[in-house]
Amino acid sequence: MSYFKRRGRQYFLSGVVFLSFNLYFILLIQERRREYLWYLDFLILLFLLVFAGIDICFFRQKEKKKQRLLFQEDVIYRQMGDFENREIAEHDVRILEAQLKEKFQENCELQDYAARWCHEFKIPLAAGLLMVERLKDASERQALREQLERMNGQVRSMMAGCRLQGALADFQIRRTDLRECVKRSVKNNQFFLIQKGIALSMQVEELSVYTDPEWLVYILDQLIDNAVKYTKKDPERQLRLWTEGSGEKVSLWIEDNGEGIKDSDIRRIFEKGYTGSNYHNGKYKSTGMGLYMVSKIIRGLGHEIRAESEYGEYTRFGITFTGNDYFQIQ
């Protein structure tokens, strides 16, 4: 808001009073000396000009401070000092904080319920995976096992989402055997790797990195699951995993010879809800949440992830672990 818009009403009322006084002096006072009126008017106008100049300077200082504070990611009314309608702002902030606290508590309760439901659901799911092996019909056993494995993967994703969206994401950074995490993830996805007939090439050296092994396995599960889904149906289907570097900087690469990612999509694959321009040709109902959660976890762990692809040829993801020497010293 400009200065004159804010002070215009006050100056208008002052002008009305000033004009009324002059008319009263000229029209109603019989014995008058106009030089006295001119002298008084001069003093009044001089005072108003000085006051207006000082007021404009203070107004500009407040505006500069306000513009500077508007770039902060915090509530700024407490830093503004006294200002117009401060009581209203304080009242509204208190109400909004109370509403936000209530919604946050409801969200925490919902996440706790979802996490408990996942734990309870895993018991009959594990029993179902054991019972399905008793089926004599191989094709029926294979079909039912596939659906149960998909359910198992969805439950793991839901549990990870509950942990990630909680009040405090429980990242526990410690010295971790990278090769062991890769093996765990491959085991989690072995059913679909075998079912799709995908050859596995694993050249992961026995390296130690500082990360959270549980979250890292989840990240690898997501990347391997995507690779399995979108790998070409040909005899040369392959999934490659290998490591590069050592010590301070270690990179883990996952590559598939699948349908690839278009150049227009690859910059946005880590965005929330983004499913790509081809929607995977309708073969899979992608939600666009898997890679978004991967990128969010990667940032929380302090790692880096990048994607490279040639459409129709391959997709390659690289996870870089840095600061290993720093953690070792600590």
C-alpha positions in Angstrom: 0.0 0.0 0.0 1.4 3.4 -1.0 2.0 6.2 1.6 -0.7 8.5 0.2 -3.3 5.7 0.2 -2.7 5.1 3.8 -2.4 8.7 5.0 -4.9 10.2 2.4 -7.8 10.3 4.8 -5.9 12.1 7.5 -4.6 14.7 5.1 -8.0 15.2 3.7 -9.5 15.9 7.1 -6.6 18.2 8.0 -7.3 20.1 4.7 -11.0 20.4 5.6 -10.2 21.8 9.0 -7.6 24.2 7.6 -10.0 25.5 4.9 -12.8 25.9 7.5 -10.7 28.0 9.8 -9.7 30.3 6.9 -13.3 30.8 5.8 -14.3 31.5 9.4 -11.6 34.0 9.8 -12.3 35.8 6.5 -16.1 35.8 6.5 -17.1 36.0 10.2 -14.5 38.1 11.9 -15.1 41.8 11.2 -12.0 43.4 12.5 -9.4 41.3 11.0 -5.8 41.7 9.8 -5.2 39.2 6.9 -1.4 39.3 7.4 -2.0 37.5 10.7 -3.9 34.8 8.9 -1.2 34.5 6.2 1.5 34.2 8.9 -0.5 31.6 10.8 -1.2 29.6 7.6 2.5 29.7 6.7 3.4 28.3 10.1 0.8 25.6 9.9 1.8 24.5 6.4 5.5 24.5 7.4 4.7 22.3 10.3 2.7 19.9 8.1 5.4 19.7 5.5 8.1 18.9 8.2 5.8 16.3 9.8 4.9 14.8 6.4 8.6 14.5 5.5 9.5 12.8 8.7 6.5 10.5 8.4 7.4 9.5 4.8 10.9 8.6 5.9 9.6 6.3 8.7 7.0 4.8 6.3 9.7 3.9 3.8 11.9 2.4 6.4 9.0 0.2 7.6 8.2 -0.8 4.0 11.8 -1.8 3.3 11.8 -3.9 6.5 8.5 -5.5 5.6 9.7 -6.4 2.1 12.8 -7.9 3.6 10.8 -9.9 6.1 8.4 -11.2 3.4 11.2 -13.4 2.0 11.6 -15.2 5.4 10.0 -18.6 5.9 8.5 -17.7 9.3 5.8 -15.7 11.0 6.9 -12.0 10.7 4.3 -10.0 12.5 6.2 -10.5 15.8 9.2 -8.7 14.2 7.2 -5.8 12.8 6.7 -3.9 16.1 3.5 -1.9 16.5 1.4 -1.7 13.3 -2.2 -1.2 12.4 -4.6 -4.0 13.3 -1.9 -5.9 15.2 -4.5 -7.3 17.6 -6.4 -8.8 14.7 -3.2 -10.4 13.3 -2.3 -11.9 16.7 -5.8 -13.3 17.1 -5.9 -14.9 13.7 -2.4 -16.4 14.1 -3.5 -18.0 17.4 -6.6 -19.5 15.8 -4.7 -20.8 12.8 -2.0 -22.3 15.1 -4.6 -24.1 17.1 -6.3 -25.4 14.0 -3.0 -26.6 12.5 -2.1 -28.4 15.8 -5.4 -30.1 15.8 -5.0 -31.2 12.1 -1.5 -32.3 12.8 -2.6 -34.5 15.7 -5.4 -36.0 13.5 -2.8 -36.8 10.8 -0.5 -38.4 13.3 -3.3 -40.6 14.6 -4.2 -41.6 11.0 -0.6 -42.5 10.3 -0.4 -44.6 13.5 -3.5 -46.4 12.5 -2.2 -47.1 9.0 1.1 -48.4 10.4 -0.7 -50.7 12.9 -3.0 -51.9 10.1 0.1 -52.8 7.9 1.7 -54.8 10.7 -1.6 -56.7 11.3 -2.0 -57.3 7.6 1.4 -58.8 7.2 0.5 -61.7 9.4 -2.3 -63.2 7.2 -0.3 -62.2 4.1 2.7 -64.2 5.3 0.4 -67.1 6.0 -1.1 -66.8 2.5 2.4 -66.9 1.0 3.1 -70.2 2.9 -0.2 -71.7 2.0 0.0 -70.9 -1.7 3.0 -73.2 -2.0 0.7 -76.2 -1.2 -1.4 -75.7 -4.3 -0.7 -78.5 -6.8 -1.7 -76.6 -9.9 1.5 -74.8 -11.0 -0.2 -72.1 -13.1 -2.7 -71.3 -10.3 0.1 -71.3 -7.7 2.1 -68.9 -9.9 -0.8 -66.5 -10.5 -1.8 -66.4 -6.8 1.8 -66.0 -5.7 2.2 -63.0 -8.0 -0.8 -61.2 -6.5 0.4 -61.9 -3.0 3.9 -60.7 -3.8 2.4 -57.5 -5.2 0.3 -57.0 -2.0 3.5 -57.6 0.0 5.3 -54.9 -1.9 2.4 -52.4 -1.5 2.3 -53.0 2.3 6.0 -52.3 2.5 5.5 -49.1 0.5 2.7 -48.0 2.8 4.7 -48.7 5.9 7.6 -46.7 4.5 5.2 -43.8 3.6 3.9 -43.8 7.2 7.4 -43.6 8.6 8.4 -40.9 6.1 5.4 -38.7 6.7 5.6 -39.0 10.5 6.5 -36.2 12.9 10.1 -37.3 12.8 11.5 -39.4 10.0 13.6 -42.0 11.8 16.8 -41.8 9.8 19.6 -43.7 11.6 22.8 -43.2 9.8 25.5 -45.9 10.5 28.2 -47.8 8.7 26.5 -50.1 6.3 27.6 -52.9 4.0 26.4 -51.8 0.6 26.5 -55.2 -1.0 24.4 -56.7 1.7 21.7 -54.0 1.1 21.7 -54.8 -2.6 21.3 -58.5 -1.8 18.4 -57.9 0.5 16.6 -55.8 -2.2 17.2 -58.4 -4.9 15.8 -61.1 -2.6 12.7 -58.9 -2.0 12.2 -58.8 -5.8 13.4 -62.2 -6.7 10.0 -63.6 -7.5 9.3 -61.0 -10.2 12.9 -61.2 -11.5 12.5 -64.9 -12.0 8.9 -64.6 -13.4 10.0 -62.1 -16.0 13.1 -64.1 -16.9 15.4 -61.1 -16.2 19.1 -61.9 -16.1 20.8 -60.2 -13.1 24.3 -58.8 -13.4 25.6 -57.7 -10.0 29.1 -56.3 -9.8 28.8 -54.6 -6.4 32.0 -54.5 -4.4 32.1 -55.1 -0.7 32.1 -51.4 0.2 31.0 -49.6 3.4 28.9 -46.5 3.2 27.2 -44.4 5.9 23.5 -44.5 5.4 20.3 -46.0 6.9 20.2 -49.6 5.6 16.4 -50.0 6.0 15.7 -46.9 4.0 18.3 -47.8 1.4 16.8 -51.2 0.9 13.4 -49.5 0.3 15.0 -47.1 -2.2 16.5 -50.1 -4.1 13.2 -52.0 -3.9 11.5 -49.1 -5.7 14.2 -48.8 -8.4 14.4 -52.5 -9.0 10.6 -52.8 -9.1 10.4 -50.1 -11.8 13.2 -51.8 -13.7 11.3 -55.1 -13.6 8.0 -53.5 -14.7 9.4 -51.7 -17.7 12.1 -54.1 -19.0 11.6 -55.3 -22.6 10.1 -58.7 -23.3 13.0 -60.3 -25.1 15.6 -63.0 -24.4 18.2 -60.3 -23.6 16.4 -58.8 -20.7 18.9 -57.8 -18.1 19.2 -55.8 -14.9 22.7 -54.5 -14.0 23.9 -53.3 -10.7 27.5 -52.1 -10.1 29.5 -49.7 -7.9 32.1 -47.1 -8.7 34.5 -45.2 -6.5 35.6 -45.8 -2.9 36.3 -44.0 0.3 34.9 -40.5 0.4 32.6 -41.0 -2.7 30.9 -44.2 -3.7 28.2 -44.6 -6.5 25.8 -47.4 -6.9 24.2 -47.8 -10.4 21.1 -49.6 -11.4 20.4 -50.1 -15.1 17.8 -51.9 -17.1 17.3 -52.3 -20.9 13.6 -51.3 -20.7 11.4 -48.9 -22.6 13.4 -45.9 -21.3 12.3 -42.4 -20.4 11.6 -39.5 -22.9 13.8 -36.5 -22.7 10.8 -34.3 -21.9 9.9 -36.5 -18.9 13.3 -37.3 -17.3 13.6 -33.8 -15.7 10.3 -34.4 -13.9 10.3 -38.0 -12.8 11.0 -37.1 -9.2 8.0 -34.7 -9.0 5.1 -35.8 -6.8 2.4 -37.5 -8.8 4.2 -37.2 -12.2 3.5 -40.3 -14.3 5.1 -39.3 -17.7 3.7 -38.4 -21.1 3.2 -42.0 -22.2 1.6 -43.3 -19.0 3.6 -46.5 -19.5 1.3 -47.4 -22.5 -1.5 -48.2 -20.1 0.2 -51.4 -18.9 0.7 -50.2 -15.3 -1.4 -47.9 -13.1 1.4 -45.7 -12.0 0.7 -43.2 -9.2 3.9 -41.1 -9.6 4.7 -41.5 -5.9 7.5 -44.1 -6.0 10.3 -41.9 -7.3 9.0 -38.9 -5.4 9.4 -40.8 -2.2 12.8 -42.1 -3.3 14.0 -38.5 -3.9 12.6 -37.3 -0.6 14.4 -40.1 1.3 17.6 -39.5 -0.6 17.5 -35.9 0.5 16.9 -36.9 4.1 19.8 -39.3 4.1 22.1 -36.6 2.5 22.8 -38.7 -0.7 22.4 -37.8 -4.3 20.4 -39.5 -7.1 20.4 -38.9 -10.8 18.8 -40.5 -13.8 20.0 -41.1 -17.3 18.0 -42.7 -20.1 17.7 -43.2 -23.8 14.2 -43.7 -24.9 13.6 -47.3 -26.1 17.1 -48.4 -25.0 17.8 -48.2 -21.3 17.2 -46.4 -18.0 20.0 -45.9 -15.5 19.8 -44.6 -11.9 22.9 -43.6 -9.8 23.0 -43.1 -6.1 26.0 -41.3 -4.7 27.1 -41.6 -1.1 29.4 -38.8 0.0 30.9 -37.8 3.3 31.9 -41.4 4.3 35.3 -40.2 5.6 33.6 -37.5 7.7 31.3 -40.0 9.4 34.2 -42.3 10.0 36.1 -39.6 11.8 33.0 -38.7 13.8 
